[in-house]
Amino acid sequence: MNGIHPLREIVDRNRFGEHIGMYSVCSSSSIVIRAALRDAAQYDYPVIIESTANQVNQDGGYTGMQPGDFVSMVMQIAKDEHVPNARIILGGDHLGPLTWTDKNESEAMALACDLVRSYTLAGYTKIHLDTSMKVKDDPDGRLDPHVCARRGAELACVVNEAFESYHRINPNAIRPVLIVGSEVPIPGGSQEHENTLTPTDSLDFLEQVDIFRNTFKEKGLDFGQVVAFVVQPGVEFGDDFVIQYDRPKALKLMSALKQVPGIVFEGHSTDYQINRSLYDMVSDGVGILKVGPAFTFRLREALLLLEEIERIICTDRGKPLSVFKDTLLADMADNPRYWKKYYQGTLEEITFKKLYSYSDRCRYYLPDIIVQKAIDTLFYNLDSIPEVLLSQYFPIQYKHYMEHRIENDALSVAIDYVQETCHDYAVAAGLCR
């Protein structure tokens, strides 16, 4: 096969003591993806763009996209932003029985195999094999790491089989790298309030690595294809809290990593971590920072601020207003499946959480036709934002506009607003300054 996977190069540099890592954009939002690719182009660094199993799968996920559709969208945006394909690593997040946990193992794993096959054949080269979720016929209690490893190895075999087919058609393709682990944080953040969090036990981590390595060997798989292991480094977020990285608390776990050559930790739920926490995580061996809701949280902030500007300049001009916030809330009320079990409290408290929670459940509704129409109207109405209002609501974007770095239309402002957060992660990972 041709060449070394770029993520393998980053991992090796991190393990040799260089402050370098990657941040992974786990989002299906075209605006978020554009912001990340624009920052990567502007500062010349590689970027990981990931879709999650419940967003994009063989049945369309909640976005309606299959893996090939997602790849086409990303590559079109990359073309617009002048990012070479070689600088983009396409990742599949939580690929496994995640969306079929209500089925018995035989059926859930058959569907998971179809899932990883579809991702591999679409050209994804970073595959997170998540077999940490229990299925219907699993016994009560903690899922046995041997079961996680067995299922992970089964999926890894499918990845490699699918890649052989893909490689025959695409001879320059690079074999996918794998991410595994049996202690994987819940996608999208915690569903319960937590004040403290205990990192993965160092001995448990070393035992899990041995189990996965031995299981891969039994299946004839090369464990060297694994570049990262998912653990709980002690970071999490939920509806109304963020637990920041506690370096001393994670010391034993990070020290244990030194005993395992060739891999870094992949940190999930790194959303809303301050820059210092992100920097320390990368320095300590969390070479891949997964982040998703923090980007759409940021996008929602921008959209609500833009709507305030819209009310100021469009109310008396006869233009129909976007009513973005009201449209979003109405859509969430009509279809509560994505937020109902996450938010509790009075009607007022739940309404507040729908819009402002760290869990950012409103991200599931942004692709809906009715919400997207409101966003389109908002952008149409704000094709030129007065400088004084840009200064009032978006002081950093005002500065960028005055420096001729961005235009003053709503879409450009929203992209730049999200790009600020992308850039924070890139700097923390040592990809740029």
C-alpha positions in Angstrom: 0.0 0.0 0.0 1.1 3.5 -0.7 2.6 5.8 1.9 2.3 6.4 5.6 -1.0 7.5 7.0 -0.6 11.2 8.0 -2.2 10.5 11.4 0.5 7.8 12.0 3.1 10.5 11.4 1.4 12.8 13.9 1.2 10.0 16.5 4.8 9.1 16.1 5.9 12.7 16.5 3.8 13.0 19.7 5.3 9.9 21.1 8.8 11.2 20.5 8.0 14.1 22.7 7.0 16.8 20.3 4.0 18.9 21.2 1.8 17.9 18.3 -1.6 16.4 17.9 -4.8 16.7 15.9 -8.3 17.9 16.6 -11.2 16.1 15.0 -14.2 18.0 13.8 -17.2 15.7 14.6 -19.9 17.6 12.9 -22.2 17.3 9.9 -22.8 21.1 9.7 -21.6 22.5 6.4 -20.8 25.8 8.2 -18.7 24.1 10.9 -16.9 22.1 8.3 -16.3 25.2 6.2 -14.9 27.0 9.2 -12.5 24.2 10.0 -11.3 23.8 6.4 -10.9 27.6 6.1 -8.7 27.7 9.2 -6.7 24.7 7.9 -6.2 26.4 4.6 -5.3 29.8 6.2 -2.7 28.3 8.6 -1.6 25.3 6.4 -2.3 22.2 8.6 -4.0 18.9 8.2 -7.5 18.5 9.6 -9.7 15.6 10.6 -13.4 15.8 9.6 -15.6 13.1 11.1 -19.1 11.9 10.9 -20.7 9.9 13.7 -22.7 6.7 13.2 -26.0 8.2 14.2 -25.4 11.2 11.8 -24.3 9.4 8.7 -24.8 5.7 8.1 -26.0 3.2 5.5 -29.6 4.2 6.2 -28.9 7.9 6.1 -28.8 8.7 9.8 -30.5 11.8 11.2 -28.9 13.9 8.5 -30.2 11.8 5.6 -26.6 11.3 4.4 -24.9 8.0 3.6 -21.1 7.9 3.9 -20.5 8.7 0.3 -22.8 11.7 0.5 -20.9 13.1 3.4 -17.6 12.6 1.6 -18.9 14.5 -1.4 -20.1 17.4 0.7 -16.7 17.7 2.5 -14.7 17.5 -0.7 -16.9 20.1 -2.4 -16.3 22.5 0.6 -12.6 21.7 0.5 -12.5 22.6 -3.2 -14.2 25.9 -2.4 -11.7 26.6 0.4 -8.7 25.5 -1.6 -7.8 22.7 0.7 -6.0 19.8 -1.0 -7.6 16.4 -0.5 -4.3 15.1 0.9 -4.7 17.5 3.9 -8.1 16.0 4.9 -8.5 12.9 7.0 -12.0 11.6 6.9 -13.0 9.8 10.1 -15.9 7.6 11.1 -16.9 8.1 14.8 -18.4 5.5 17.1 -18.7 2.9 14.3 -20.2 -0.2 15.8 -23.5 -1.3 17.2 -24.2 2.2 18.7 -27.5 2.8 16.8 -28.7 -0.8 17.1 -28.2 -1.5 20.9 -31.9 -2.5 21.0 -31.1 -5.6 18.9 -29.3 -8.8 19.8 -25.6 -9.2 19.1 -26.0 -11.2 15.9 -28.2 -8.6 14.3 -26.5 -5.5 15.8 -23.1 -6.7 14.7 -24.3 -7.6 11.2 -25.6 -4.0 10.8 -22.3 -2.6 12.3 -20.3 -4.6 9.8 -22.4 -3.0 7.0 -21.7 0.3 8.6 -17.9 0.1 8.7 -17.9 -1.4 5.2 -19.9 1.5 3.8 -17.5 4.0 5.5 -14.4 2.2 4.2 -15.7 2.0 0.6 -16.5 5.7 0.7 -12.9 6.5 1.4 -12.7 7.1 5.1 -9.3 6.4 6.5 -9.7 7.0 10.3 -12.1 4.4 11.7 -13.1 4.5 15.4 -14.4 1.0 16.1 -16.7 1.5 19.1 -17.8 -1.7 20.6 -18.2 -0.4 24.1 -22.0 -0.1 23.9 -24.0 -3.0 25.2 -26.6 -4.7 23.0 -29.9 -6.3 23.9 -28.7 -9.7 24.9 -25.6 -8.6 26.8 -25.7 -9.5 30.5 -26.1 -6.8 33.2 -23.0 -5.1 34.5 -19.9 -3.8 32.9 -19.4 -5.1 29.4 -16.5 -7.6 29.3 -13.4 -6.1 27.6 -12.9 -9.4 25.9 -16.3 -9.0 24.2 -15.4 -5.5 23.2 -12.1 -6.7 21.7 -13.8 -9.6 19.9 -16.3 -7.4 18.3 -13.7 -4.8 17.5 -11.5 -7.4 15.8 -14.5 -8.6 13.8 -15.2 -5.0 12.6 -11.5 -4.5 11.8 -11.5 -7.5 9.5 -14.4 -6.0 7.6 -12.5 -2.7 7.3 -9.5 -4.5 5.8 -11.6 -6.6 3.5 -13.5 -3.6 2.2 -10.3 -1.6 1.8 -8.9 -4.3 -0.5 -11.9 -3.7 -2.8 -11.5 0.0 -2.5 -7.8 -0.1 -3.2 -8.3 -2.0 -6.4 -10.2 0.9 -7.8 -8.1 3.6 -6.0 -4.5 2.3 -6.2 -3.1 5.4 -4.4 -5.4 4.9 -1.4 -3.9 4.6 2.1 -5.0 1.8 4.4 -7.3 3.2 7.2 -5.9 3.5 10.7 -8.0 2.3 13.6 -9.0 3.7 17.0 -10.3 1.2 19.6 -11.0 1.1 23.3 -13.6 -0.3 25.8 -14.1 2.7 28.0 -15.7 5.2 25.6 -17.6 8.3 26.8 -21.2 8.6 25.7 -21.5 10.4 22.4 -22.7 14.0 22.8 -21.9 14.3 26.4 -23.2 13.0 29.7 -26.9 12.6 30.4 -26.4 13.1 34.1 -24.9 16.0 36.1 -21.4 15.2 37.3 -19.2 17.3 39.6 -16.1 15.1 39.4 -14.8 12.4 37.1 -12.2 9.7 37.6 -9.9 9.0 34.7 -9.5 5.5 33.4 -7.5 3.3 35.9 -4.0 2.9 34.5 -3.9 -0.9 35.1 -7.3 -1.2 33.5 -6.0 0.6 30.4 -2.9 -1.6 30.2 -5.1 -4.7 30.6 -7.5 -3.5 27.8 -4.6 -2.9 25.4 -3.3 -6.5 26.0 -6.7 -7.9 25.4 -7.2 -6.0 22.2 -3.6 -6.8 21.0 -4.0 -10.5 21.7 -7.5 -10.7 20.1 -6.2 -8.9 17.0 -3.3 -11.3 16.8 -5.7 -14.3 17.0 -7.6 -12.9 14.1 -4.5 -12.3 12.0 -4.7 -8.6 12.4 -1.8 -6.2 12.7 -2.3 -4.2 15.9 0.1 -1.6 14.4 -2.9 -0.4 12.4 -4.2 1.0 15.7 -3.0 4.5 16.3 -5.1 5.5 19.3 -6.9 4.1 22.3 -10.0 5.7 23.7 -9.9 6.2 27.5 -11.5 8.6 29.9 -8.8 11.2 30.6 -11.1 13.0 33.1 -13.0 15.4 30.9 -16.7 15.6 30.3 -19.6 18.0 29.7 -23.3 17.7 30.1 -26.4 19.9 30.1 -25.1 22.5 32.6 -21.5 21.5 33.4 -18.0 21.1 32.0 -15.3 19.2 33.8 -11.9 20.5 32.9 -8.8 18.4 32.5 -7.1 17.8 35.8 -3.5 17.1 35.0 -2.4 15.7 38.4 -5.4 13.5 38.6 -4.6 11.9 35.2 -0.9 11.5 35.9 -1.0 7.7 36.4 -3.0 7.1 33.3 -0.7 9.3 31.2 2.3 7.6 32.7 0.9 4.2 31.7 0.7 5.3 28.1 4.5 5.4 28.0 4.5 1.6 28.4 2.6 1.1 25.1 4.5 2.1 22.0 2.9 3.4 18.8 -0.3 4.8 20.1 -1.8 8.0 21.7 -5.0 8.5 23.6 -8.0 9.8 21.7 -9.9 12.1 24.0 -13.7 12.3 23.5 -15.9 15.0 24.9 -13.1 17.6 24.8 -15.7 20.3 24.0 -15.7 23.5 26.1 -12.2 22.7 27.5 -10.2 25.9 28.1 -7.1 26.4 25.9 -4.7 25.5 28.8 -6.5 22.2 29.4 -6.4 21.3 25.7 -2.7 22.1 25.5 -1.9 20.0 28.6 -3.9 17.1 27.2 -1.9 17.0 24.0 1.4 17.4 25.9 0.4 14.4 28.1 -0.4 12.1 25.2 -4.0 12.8 24.3 -2.9 13.2 20.7 -6.4 13.3 19.2 -9.0 15.8 20.6 -12.5 15.0 19.5 -14.9 17.9 19.5 -18.4 18.4 18.0 -21.2 20.0 20.0 -18.9 23.0 21.0 -18.8 24.0 17.3 -22.6 23.9 16.7 -23.0 25.6 20.1 -20.9 28.4 18.7 -22.8 28.4 15.5 -26.1 28.7 17.4 -24.6 31.7 19.3 -23.8 33.4 16.1 -27.3 32.7 14.6 -29.1 34.2 17.6 -26.8 37.3 17.6 -27.4 37.7 13.9 -31.2 37.5 14.5 -30.9 40.4 16.9 -29.2 42.5 14.2 -31.9 41.4 11.8 -34.6 42.7 14.1 -32.8 46.1 14.3 -32.3 46.7 10.6 -35.1 44.8 8.9 -38.2 45.3 11.0 -39.1 48.6 9.3 -38.0 47.7 5.8 -40.9 45.4 4.9 -38.7 42.3 4.7 -40.1 39.1 6.2 -38.0 38.2 9.2 -36.4 34.8 9.6 -37.9 34.2 13.1 -35.0 31.7 13.5 -35.3 31.2 17.2 -39.0 30.7 17.2 -38.8 28.3 14.2 -36.1 26.3 16.0 -38.1 26.0 19.2 -41.2 25.0 17.3 -39.4 22.3 15.4 -38.0 21.0 18.7 -41.4 21.0 20.2 -42.9 19.1 17.3 -40.2 16.4 17.4 -38.8 16.0 20.9 -36.9 12.7 20.4 -33.5 14.4 20.3 -33.8 16.4 23.6 -36.6 14.8 25.7 -34.5 12.5 27.8 -31.7 15.1 28.2 -33.6 18.0 29.7 -35.6 18.1 32.9 -37.3 20.9 34.9 -40.1 23.4 34.5 -41.3 24.6 31.1 -39.2 27.7 31.4 -36.1 25.7 32.4 -36.5 23.3 29.6 -37.0 26.1 27.0 -33.8 27.7 28.3 -31.9 24.4 28.0 -33.2 23.8 24.4 -31.4 26.9 23.3 -28.5 27.3 25.6 -27.5 23.9 27.1 -23.9 22.7 26.7 -25.5 19.4 25.4 -26.5 21.5 22.4 -29.3 19.2 21.4 -30.6 21.8 19.0 -27.8 20.8 16.6 -30.0 17.9 15.6 -32.6 20.3 14.2 -30.4 22.7 12.2 -30.5 20.5 9.1 -34.3 20.3 9.1 -35.9 22.0 6.1 -38.0 24.4 8.1 -35.0 25.5 10.3 -32.7 25.7 7.3 -35.2 27.9 5.5 -35.1 30.3 8.5 -31.3 30.4 8.4 -31.4 31.1 4.7 -33.8 33.9 5.2 -31.5 35.3 8.0 -28.5 35.2 5.7 -30.4 36.8 2.8 -31.7 39.6 5.0 -28.2 40.3 6.3 -26.2 40.5 3.1 -24.4 43.6 4.5 -24.2 44.3 8.2 -23.6 47.9 9.3 -20.1 48.3 10.8 -21.4 49.7 14.1 -23.7 46.7 14.6 -20.9 44.3 13.7 -18.8 46.1 16.4 -21.7 45.8 18.9 -22.4 42.1 18.4 -19.3 40.6 16.9 -16.3 42.7 18.0 -13.7 40.1 16.8 -15.4 39.8 13.4 -15.6 43.6 13.3 -11.8 43.7 13.6 -11.4 41.0 11.0 -13.7 43.0 8.6 -11.8 46.2 9.2 -8.6 44.3 8.4 -10.2 43.1 5.1 -10.0 39.4 6.3 -13.7 38.8 6.0 -16.8 40.3 4.4 -19.6 41.8 6.4 -22.4 39.5 5.3 -24.0 37.1 7.8 -22.7 33.9 6.4 -19.1 35.2 6.4 -19.5 36.4 10.0 -21.0 33.1 11.2 -18.2 31.1 9.6 -15.5 33.3 11.1 -17.2 33.1 14.5 -17.0 29.3 14.5 -13.5 29.5 13.1 -12.3 31.2 16.3 -13.0 27.9 18.2 -11.5 25.8 15.4 -8.3 27.9 15.7 -8.2 27.5 19.5 -8.1 23.7 19.0 -5.5 23.9 16.3 -3.2 26.1 18.4 -3.6 23.8 21.4 -2.7 20.8 19.3 0.5 22.5 18.1 -0.7 22.7 14.5 -0.2 26.4 14.2 0.2 29.6 16.3 
